[in-house]
């Protein structure tokens, strides 16, 4: 029973998984569109975006030589009805053509120096439990969802133009397929972490803990909660893109590097 409010059960079962390199590179390939998520699968790329809000991802980039300008324009057109957003293009060594990064940069994308090289990590075995004093539970109301998401934006210090409004967050809750967990210490919300489901596993995003609560096992507890959710859904695998700060922590929790991403950015606007 929850010490503060609601409860959530945990499963500890694990099964053997097949090669999941495609899942790590392209989680969106194994997702279905819904009221809250746009999923577009083409031979040239896979696009995943929130139907409202500020984020989008372009994965599995397989272009022919010279197609970069058309591909960038196509993605912008697909996202135009939803307004302004930040589009991450996730380039890997599997992307084509060989100089696709240079061609995308020439087509208007940019490098953000401190958010450029990230590792694609995978876990297929249970990570360790969090400490018993940390309670982790999913958002079950729009108000909880908004509070958890606002904590994420605050910890990451996202600028206002890259944060959904309170109204957008409240509207997001009934439409999203993602699960968002909050971590509580002494009944105070101190951390949050989300996961988007797919037929192969869950994509982790937004793992964040307030500075005053770090070193207490909150992040570990958030990872374990999302693993248990993946197992509950019958897809025991987690993938995440990790920078130099989160990568070492995740490796200690059992994640392994599968590939490397080079993230390019396109900031679009409806204006």
N, C-alpha and C positions, 0 to 999 in steps of 0.2 A: 504494500500500500504506500502511496506517495506520502512523504512527510509534509508536503506543502499543499498539494491539491490533487491532480489527477494521477493515474497510474499508467505504466507501460510495461508489458511483459518482455522477457528476453529469451531468445533461443540460442543454443550453443552448438547447433549441428553444423558440420561442414561437409562438403562433398568434393570429389575430384572435378576439376574444370578443364575444358579443352584449351588449346592455344587461344589467348585473348588479345593478341597484338592488335587486331582490327578494332576491338572494343576500346582499347586504350587510345588508339589514334582517332577513332571516330565513334564516340558514344552515341551521337545523334543517329547513326545508321540503324541503331537498334531501338530507337524511340519512335513512338507514334504521336502524331499531332493531336492536340486537344484544345479546349476552349482557351487555355492559358498559354499554349506553346505552339509556335510555328515550326514545322519540320519540313524541309524541302530537300529531297534526295535526287541528285542528278548525276550523270556520269562524270561531270567536271568537279563537283563539290557537294558537300552536305551542309545545309544551313539550318541552325537551330537558334531560335530567338523567343523571347517572351512576347506574347501578343500585345502587352502593354509594358512600359518600363524603358530601360536604357541599355540592355545588353543583347548581344548576338554573337554567335560563333560560326566560323566557316572552317570545316574540317575536310579531311580526305581530298586534298587539292590535287587534281589530276587534269592539268591543262595541256593543250598543245602549244607549240611555240607561237607566240604572238597573241594568244587568247586572253592575256591578263586584263587588258583594258575592258574587254567585253564582259569578262567574269565579274570584275568590280562593279561595272555599271548594272549588271543583272542583279547582283545582290542588293545594291542601293535601291533599285526599282522594286524588288520584292519587299523591302523594308519600309518603303516610302509611306504607305498608309498608316504605319504605326508611329510615325514621328521620329524625333531625333534619338540617336543611340550611339553606343560605342561598339564597333564591330571588331572582334578579334579574329584574325586569319592565322590558323595554326599550321605552320609549315613544318614538315618533317623530312627526313632523308628519303621517304617514300614518295614525296610530292614530285610532280613533273610540271614542266621540263626541268632539266638539271639546274638552270639558272632562274627558276620560278620566283625566288625571293627578289632578285634584282628586277625582274619584269613587273612584279607587283609594286615594288617601291616606285618604279618609273610611272606606274599607273595611278599613283597618288597615295599609296599606303605609307605609313611611317613606322619607325622603330622607336619604342619607348625604352631608353637605355636600362632602367632599373627593373623592367618587366619584360625582358626579351627572351632570354634563355631559361627554359623551364624543363624539368624532367617529367615524362609521363610514367607514373608509378601505378603498380598493380598489387593488390592483396587478394589472395585466395584462401587464406587460413585465418582463423579468429585472432584478432589483435587482443592484447591483454585488457582485462577489465579496468575500469576506472576505480578510484578509491570509494569506499562506501559512503563517505560524507558528501560526495558529489551526486546530486540527483539530476538525471537527464530525462526530459520528457518532450514529446512533440507538441507543437502548436496545435491547438484544437479549436481556436476561435480566430476570427479576423484580427481582433485586438492583440492576441498573443503573437500571431504571425507578424503584424506590423512592429510590435515591440522587439521581437527577435531580429527582424531584418534591420531595424534602425540601429540595434547594437552592432550588427555586422558592419554597417556603413561607418559607424562611429569609430570602431576599432581600426578599420582600414583607412580612416581619415579621408574618405572619398569626398571630393569637392561637391558643392550643391548641385551642379549641373549633371553629375553622375549618380545622383541619388533619386530614386523614385519618391514622389510626394507621399504624404500620409494617406491621401485619398487613393492613390494608385496602389499602395500596399494593402489597404483594406479591401480593395476590389480584386486584388490578385489572389487572395486566399481561396475563395470558392472555385476558382478556375484552374489553379495549378495542380499538377500531378506530383510536384516535388514534396518532400517531407522535410520539415524544418524543426530541429531540436534546439531546446534551450538547456543550458547547464546552470544549476542553482547551487549556491553555497550558502548555507544558513538561510535558505528560502529567498535569497537575493539572486536575481538574474545576473550572471557574470560571463556567460559565453553562449555561442550559438554556432550551429553547423547544419548545412543543408545537404540533401542528396536527391538527385533526379533519377527515377527508375528507368530501366530498359530491360529488354529480354535477356541481356547478357550479364547484367549487374547494375550497380548504382554509381553514378558520377557524383563525387563529392565536390562541394563548393562552399566558400564562405566560412570555413572554420576559423573562429575568432574567439579570443578570450581577453577580457579587460586586464590591463597591466597589473592592477592591484591583486588579481586572483591568479596570476601565472605562477607556475611551479607547484601547483597543488593537484595536478592531474585532471584538470577540466578538459583540456584538449584530448587527452587519452580517452576520457569517458565519452566525449562526443563522437570520436571515431568508432568506439565499440558499439555505441547505440546504433549507428548507421550500418555497421556490419550486421548487427542482429536484425535490423529491418530488412536488409538484403536477403538474409537467410529466411526470414519469415515469408518473403515473396518468392522463395525458391530460386533465387539468382545469387548464390554466394560468391560475389566478387565485387571489389571496390576499385575504382580508378580515380586518379586525381592528378592535376598538374601542379608541380611543386617548385618553388624557388629555393634559393640557398638558405632561407630562414626556416621554411616548413619542411624541406626535404630531409634533413638529418633527423628530425623528430619522427617523421613518418617511417623512415627506414628502421628506426628503433622499434617501431610498432609492427614491423613485419612486411612493410611494402618493399617492392623491388622495382628497379628502373627497367622499363621495357624499351623506351625510345626517348628521344630528345625533341622538344618543340622549340621553334623560333617564332615568337608571337609578333605579328605585325598588326598595326591598328589603323582603323578607318573610322573617323568621327563624322557621322552623318547628321543631318539636321533637316527638319521639315520646313525651315524658314527659307 
